[in-house]
Amino acid sequence: MRMAQGIPDEVLMNSALIKELAEEAKDSAVTQGVLMRLQETPNSSEVVSFAPFTLFPTPVPKAVFSQALAVQTHYNTLVDKISQDADFLQEALASTITVDDFTARLFKIHQQILKEGRSQSIVLGLNRSDYMLDQRENDTPSLKQIEINTIAASFGGLSSRTPDVHRHILKMAGRLEESERILDNNPAAGLARAIAKAWELYGSEKAVVVFLVEDVQRNIFDQRYVEYELWKRNIHVIRLRFEDVFKAGSLDQDKRLFVDSKEVAVVYFRNGYMPDNYTSEQSWDARLLMERSRAVKCPDISTHLAGTKKVQQVLARPGVLERFFPDQPQAVQQIRATFAGLYTLDLGPEGDKTVSMALAAPERFVLKPQREGGGNNIYGSEICQVLEQVKESTERTAYILMDKIHPTPVRNYLMRQGSPLKISNCLSELGVFGAYVRQGKDMVTNECVGHLLRTKSSEHSDGGVAAGVAVLDNPLLF
């Protein structure tokens, strides 16, 4: 297995130096605020540790990094256009909503909002497009999109704090030139800037921004950095759960949303992306109440649906991107260049062909359900087990099939609280944060606001930082 060129062996294999750097790195991470609550005490603000991270930054080719940043505003536009195209969402999700109850419930809210008419012309989108570098033998690495997250795209806060940790460690290791190649990165400020713009356009200085959060929140500091950027602008932020909105939320005759007599300008969803987030019918009632209101939703229900895996697969069909960019062949080309192979499992000859292809060579593919949050994808022999069970039924339409990406491993140390210090073969995933605000037909702001690099041991197929598999990282451009 070929390894990518990272930190040289004389550093990696110097055990005394590595031990010293590891201790220094932990203190640096805590000092910089790269923090998470401990799993054992997730709701105690008094028991925290450093969020997991790599000891060294990971080399990333400058060309593909620049490509990922450059295409982000097109992805923002694409997501926004999909969210406004009710016919496209209906066609794309028709098969999925017959077998996937969660997507069906979201779609039912979407239909109700369409029937009633949207109460708010301001749209706020905060998303993150995730990529891996596909490295085939003797080929230059190519950027391939894994997914786009249109709800609760996390780690914009913590990734704003990690560059200084790696700069410090590289300096201590005598790698001054590399330390100067670590990029500044502040997605928290960019995400907050877009929320602030939506709040401003809403037009009520007394109205608050709601962060809609889970009961148990280990990753609270990631959210706090975005929140504090809003407080700096004198924008009042409150944190609520679905049940709080259900108990204390109401709409007035103008469909303004009030919770405990506070008018809500923006609802920023950091919860609501998985079935488990909806613990009762009250959660669904609260989601509908917020969607029906004049508050700006991030995301609104149609933007949430635009981020489903099924929509991702349909977009890869010939001619579909042109529907959204009829006069922009360059945008189409830039987006399509990042697509991996995506295949339908709908009933019919095309889906049958996909099933046969996956059963014949499961190691070439990833089977994906319509879920966010990491740890849901299916690999290898498990693909055969799942497809053998569902191949003759409509249940198979709850999944899509995607080509497996082959990144080049890099050796690094993964710093986790309580874990032994050992060298690992690691794979990385690059995320790019996008933020946009539209009012009516006018795109008020559309920008790329930063990046996120996450790295995991190559022994793990799937899973993110919050799921306990990946760790935070920084790109070292070359």
C-alpha positions in Angstrom: 0.0 0.0 0.0 1.6 3.3 -1.1 1.8 6.0 1.6 1.4 9.7 1.0 4.4 11.9 1.9 3.8 13.3 5.4 6.0 14.2 8.3 9.4 12.4 7.8 10.4 9.2 9.6 13.1 10.8 11.7 10.3 12.7 13.5 7.6 10.0 13.4 9.9 7.3 14.8 11.6 9.4 17.5 9.7 8.0 20.4 11.1 10.5 23.0 10.2 13.5 20.8 6.8 12.1 20.0 6.0 11.6 23.7 7.1 15.2 24.5 5.1 16.6 21.5 2.0 14.6 22.5 1.9 16.1 26.0 2.5 19.5 24.6 -0.2 19.0 22.0 -2.8 18.1 24.6 -2.1 21.3 26.6 -2.1 23.4 23.4 -5.5 22.0 22.4 -7.0 22.7 25.7 -5.5 26.2 25.8 -6.8 26.9 22.3 -10.3 25.7 23.2 -10.3 22.5 21.1 -12.7 20.9 23.7 -15.5 18.4 24.1 -17.4 17.2 27.1 -16.5 13.7 28.3 -18.8 10.9 27.2 -19.4 9.8 30.8 -20.6 13.2 31.8 -22.0 14.7 28.6 -24.1 17.4 30.3 -21.6 18.6 32.9 -19.8 21.8 31.9 -17.2 21.0 34.6 -15.8 17.8 33.1 -14.2 18.4 29.7 -11.2 17.2 27.7 -9.5 18.0 24.4 -11.5 17.0 21.3 -9.6 14.3 19.5 -7.1 15.5 16.9 -4.0 14.4 14.9 -0.6 15.1 16.3 0.6 16.4 12.9 -1.2 18.0 10.0 -1.9 15.9 6.9 -0.5 16.7 3.5 -3.1 17.7 0.9 -2.3 18.7 -2.7 -2.8 22.5 -3.2 -4.6 21.9 -6.5 -7.4 19.7 -5.1 -7.8 21.9 -2.0 -8.2 25.0 -4.2 -10.7 23.0 -6.4 -12.8 22.1 -3.4 -13.0 25.7 -2.2 -13.7 27.1 -5.7 -16.7 24.8 -6.4 -18.4 25.6 -3.0 -20.4 28.6 -4.1 -21.7 26.5 -7.0 -22.8 23.8 -4.6 -24.5 26.5 -2.4 -26.4 27.7 -5.5 -27.3 24.1 -6.5 -28.7 23.2 -3.0 -30.7 26.5 -3.0 -32.1 25.8 -6.5 -33.1 22.3 -5.7 -34.9 23.5 -2.5 -37.1 25.7 -4.7 -37.9 23.0 -7.3 -40.8 21.1 -5.8 -41.3 19.0 -8.9 -37.7 17.8 -8.9 -37.8 16.9 -5.1 -41.1 15.0 -5.8 -39.6 13.0 -8.7 -36.2 12.4 -7.0 -37.7 11.2 -3.7 -40.8 9.4 -5.0 -39.4 5.9 -4.5 -37.5 6.7 -1.2 -40.5 8.0 0.7 -42.5 4.8 0.1 -39.9 2.8 2.1 -38.0 5.3 4.3 -40.3 6.5 7.1 -38.0 9.3 8.3 -37.6 10.9 4.8 -41.4 10.4 4.3 -42.2 12.4 7.4 -39.9 15.2 6.4 -41.5 15.2 2.9 -45.0 15.3 4.4 -44.0 18.6 6.2 -42.5 19.9 3.0 -45.9 19.2 1.2 -47.9 20.9 3.9 -45.6 24.0 3.6 -46.1 24.1 -0.2 -49.8 23.8 0.3 -50.0 26.6 2.8 -47.4 28.8 1.0 -44.0 29.7 2.5 -44.3 32.3 5.3 -40.7 33.6 4.8 -38.9 34.7 1.7 -35.5 34.8 3.5 -33.5 31.6 3.1 -30.4 30.8 5.1 -28.1 27.9 4.0 -25.1 26.7 6.0 -23.8 23.5 4.5 -20.6 21.4 4.3 -19.5 19.4 1.3 -17.3 16.5 2.1 -14.7 14.9 -0.1 -12.0 12.3 -0.3 -9.0 12.2 -2.6 -9.3 9.2 -5.0 -5.8 7.9 -5.7 -5.6 5.1 -8.2 -2.2 3.7 -9.2 0.0 6.2 -11.1 -2.9 8.7 -11.2 -2.9 12.2 -9.7 -5.4 12.4 -6.8 -8.9 13.5 -7.8 -11.4 15.2 -5.6 -14.6 13.1 -5.1 -17.6 14.2 -3.1 -18.8 11.9 -0.4 -21.9 13.8 0.5 -23.2 17.3 1.2 -24.6 18.1 4.7 -27.4 20.7 4.6 -28.4 20.4 8.2 -26.3 20.6 11.4 -23.0 20.7 9.5 -20.7 20.6 12.5 -17.1 21.4 13.5 -17.0 24.9 12.0 -16.3 26.1 15.6 -13.5 23.6 16.7 -11.8 23.7 13.3 -11.4 27.5 13.8 -9.2 26.6 16.8 -7.0 23.8 15.5 -4.5 25.6 13.2 -2.5 27.2 16.1 -2.2 23.7 17.7 -0.5 22.3 14.7 1.7 25.4 14.1 3.0 25.1 17.7 3.7 21.3 17.4 5.5 21.7 14.1 7.7 24.5 15.5 8.5 22.3 18.5 9.5 19.5 16.1 11.8 21.8 14.3 9.6 22.0 11.2 9.3 25.8 10.9 8.7 25.9 7.2 5.8 23.5 7.5 4.3 25.4 10.4 4.1 28.5 8.2 2.1 26.5 5.6 -0.8 25.8 8.0 -3.7 28.0 6.8 -5.8 30.4 8.9 -9.3 29.0 9.1 -12.3 30.5 10.8 -15.6 28.9 9.6 -17.3 29.9 12.9 -17.0 33.6 11.9 -18.3 32.9 8.4 -21.3 30.8 9.5 -22.2 33.5 12.1 -21.9 36.2 9.5 -24.6 34.5 7.4 -26.9 33.9 10.4 -26.4 37.6 11.3 -27.3 38.7 7.8 -30.6 36.6 7.9 -31.3 38.0 11.4 -30.8 41.6 10.1 -33.0 41.0 7.0 -35.8 39.6 9.3 -35.9 43.2 10.6 -36.6 43.0 14.4 -33.8 44.0 16.7 -35.5 42.4 19.7 -35.9 39.0 18.0 -33.6 36.2 19.0 -31.7 33.5 17.2 -32.5 29.9 18.4 -30.0 27.1 18.3 -32.1 24.0 18.2 -30.1 21.4 20.1 -30.1 17.9 21.5 -30.7 17.0 25.1 -27.2 15.5 25.5 -24.6 17.7 23.9 -21.0 16.6 24.1 -20.0 18.8 21.1 -21.4 22.0 22.7 -18.1 24.0 22.4 -18.2 23.7 18.6 -21.6 25.4 18.7 -20.6 27.9 21.2 -17.9 29.5 19.0 -20.6 30.3 16.4 -22.9 31.5 19.1 -20.3 33.8 20.6 -19.7 35.4 17.2 -23.3 36.4 17.2 -23.2 37.8 20.7 -20.3 39.9 19.6 -22.8 41.5 17.2 -25.3 42.0 20.0 -27.5 39.3 18.6 -29.4 37.5 21.4 -29.0 33.7 21.2 -31.0 31.1 23.1 -30.6 27.3 23.1 -33.8 25.2 22.9 -34.8 21.6 22.4 -37.8 20.3 20.4 -39.7 19.8 23.6 -39.1 23.4 24.7 -40.5 24.7 21.4 -43.5 22.3 21.7 -44.3 23.5 25.2 -43.7 27.2 24.9 -43.8 28.0 21.2 -46.7 29.6 19.3 -47.5 31.6 16.2 -49.3 34.9 16.1 -51.7 35.9 13.3 -48.8 37.0 11.2 -47.1 33.6 11.7 -44.3 35.1 13.8 -42.8 32.5 16.1 -42.7 33.2 19.8 -41.1 31.0 22.5 -41.6 32.1 26.1 -42.8 35.5 24.7 -39.5 36.0 22.8 -39.9 36.6 19.0 -37.6 34.2 17.0 -35.9 35.6 13.9 -33.8 32.6 13.0 -33.9 28.9 13.9 -30.5 27.2 13.4 -30.9 23.4 13.5 -28.1 21.6 15.2 -30.5 18.7 15.8 -33.2 17.0 13.8 -31.1 15.2 11.2 -31.7 11.6 12.4 -34.8 9.7 13.3 -33.6 9.3 16.9 -33.6 13.1 17.3 -37.4 13.0 17.2 -38.1 11.4 20.5 -41.9 11.8 20.3 -44.8 13.1 18.2 -44.2 16.4 20.1 -40.8 16.7 18.3 -42.5 16.4 14.9 -45.2 18.9 16.0 -42.5 21.4 17.0 -40.6 20.9 13.7 -43.9 21.6 11.8 -44.6 24.7 14.0 -41.2 26.2 13.2 -41.5 25.4 9.5 -44.9 27.1 9.3 -43.5 30.2 11.0 -42.0 33.4 9.7 -38.7 32.6 11.4 -35.8 32.0 9.0 -35.0 28.3 9.2 -31.5 26.9 8.7 -32.3 24.7 6.9 -35.9 25.0 5.9 -37.5 21.7 5.2 -37.0 21.7 1.4 -33.2 22.5 1.9 -33.0 19.6 4.4 -34.5 17.3 1.7 -32.0 18.6 -0.9 -29.2 17.1 1.2 -30.6 13.5 1.0 -28.4 10.7 -0.5 -31.1 10.0 -3.1 -31.0 13.6 -4.4 -27.2 13.2 -4.6 -27.6 10.1 -6.7 -30.2 11.6 -9.0 -28.0 14.7 -9.6 -25.3 12.4 -11.0 -27.6 11.3 -13.9 -26.7 12.8 -17.3 -28.4 16.1 -18.0 -29.7 16.7 -14.4 -27.3 19.4 -13.4 -28.1 21.3 -16.6 -31.7 21.7 -15.3 -30.3 23.9 -12.5 -27.5 25.7 -14.5 -29.0 26.0 -18.0 -26.6 28.7 -19.1 -23.6 27.9 -16.9 -21.7 25.0 -18.5 -18.6 25.9 -16.5 -20.5 25.5 -13.2 -21.9 22.1 -14.4 -18.4 21.0 -15.3 -16.9 22.0 -12.0 -19.6 20.3 -10.0 -19.6 17.1 -12.1 -15.8 16.7 -11.9 -16.3 16.0 -8.1 -18.9 13.3 -8.5 -18.0 9.7 -7.7 -20.0 6.9 -9.5 -23.5 6.9 -8.0 -26.1 4.2 -8.9 -29.9 3.8 -8.3 -31.5 0.9 -6.5 -35.0 1.7 -7.7 -37.1 -1.2 -9.0 -36.6 -1.9 -12.7 -33.8 -2.9 -15.0 -31.4 -0.1 -14.0 -31.7 -0.9 -10.3 -31.4 -4.7 -11.0 -28.2 -4.0 -12.8 -26.9 -2.1 -9.8 -27.8 -5.0 -7.5 -25.9 -7.5 -9.7 -22.9 -5.2 -10.0 -22.7 -4.8 -6.2 -23.2 -8.5 -5.4 -20.4 -9.4 -7.9 -17.8 -7.0 -6.5 -18.9 -5.6 -3.1 -15.4 -4.4 -2.3 -15.7 -1.7 -5.1 -18.7 0.0 -3.5 -20.4 1.7 -0.5 -24.1 1.1 0.3 -25.6 4.3 1.7 -29.0 4.8 3.5 -30.7 8.2 3.7 -29.0 9.1 7.0 -26.7 11.8 8.3 -24.4 11.8 11.3 -21.7 9.2 10.4 -21.6 5.4 11.1 -24.5 4.5 8.8 -22.8 3.3 5.6 -22.4 -0.4 4.7 -19.2 -2.0 3.3 -17.8 -5.2 1.9 -19.5 -8.5 2.7 -22.3 -6.6 4.6 -23.4 -5.1 1.3 -24.2 -8.7 0.1 -26.0 -9.5 3.3 -28.2 -6.4 3.1 -28.9 -6.6 -0.7 -29.7 -10.4 -0.6 -32.4 -9.5 2.0 -33.9 -6.6 0.1 -33.1 -7.2 -3.6 -36.6 -8.4 -4.6 -38.5 -5.7 -2.6 -39.1 -2.0 -2.6 -37.0 -1.8 0.6 -33.9 -1.6 -1.6 -34.9 1.9 -2.8 -34.1 3.2 0.7 -30.4 3.0 -0.3 -28.1 4.2 -3.0 -24.8 2.6 -4.2 -21.6 4.6 -4.6 -18.1 3.8 -5.9 -15.7 3.3 -3.0 -13.0 6.1 -2.9 -9.4 5.0 -2.5 -7.4 7.7 -0.7 -3.6 7.2 0.0 -2.9 6.5 3.7 -0.6 8.8 5.7 1.1 7.8 9.0 0.2 9.9 12.0 -0.7 9.7 15.7 -4.3 10.1 16.7 -4.7 12.0 20.0 -7.6 10.7 22.0 -8.4 11.2 25.7 -7.3 8.0 27.5 -6.0 6.2 24.4 -2.4 4.9 24.0 0.0 6.8 21.8 0.6 4.7 18.7 1.3 5.4 15.0 -1.6 4.6 12.6 -2.1 4.4 8.9 -4.7 7.2 8.4 -7.2 8.3 5.8 -8.6 11.9 5.6 -11.8 13.6 4.5 -11.9 17.2 3.5 -15.0 19.3 4.3 -15.7 22.7 2.8 -18.2 25.1 4.5 -20.6 27.1 2.5 -22.9 29.9 3.6 -25.6 31.8 1.6 -28.6 34.0 2.2 -31.3 34.6 -0.3 -34.2 37.0 -0.1 -36.9 36.4 -2.6 -35.1 36.0 -5.9 -32.0 37.9 -4.8 -28.9 36.0 -3.6 -27.7 38.4 -0.9 -24.6 36.5 0.1 -23.0 33.3 -1.3 -19.5 32.3 0.0 -17.1 29.6 1.0 -16.3 30.3 4.6 -13.7 27.7 5.6 -12.7 24.1 5.7 -12.5 21.0 7.9 -10.1 18.1 7.7 -11.0 14.9 9.6 -8.7 11.9 9.8 -9.3 8.3 11.0 -7.3 5.1 11.2 -7.6 3.1 7.9 -9.0 0.2 9.9 -12.3 2.1 10.3 -14.6 2.2 7.3 -17.0 4.8 8.5 -17.8 7.3 11.2 -17.1 11.0 12.2 -15.6 12.8 15.1 -18.8 13.0 17.1 -19.2 9.2 16.5 -15.8 8.7 18.1 -14.0 7.4 15.0 -12.4 10.4 13.2 -10.3 13.2 14.7 -9.8 16.8 13.8 -6.9 17.7 11.5 -5.4 20.5 9.4 -4.3 20.3 5.7 -0.6 20.9 5.1 -0.7 22.1 1.5 2.0 21.0 -0.9 
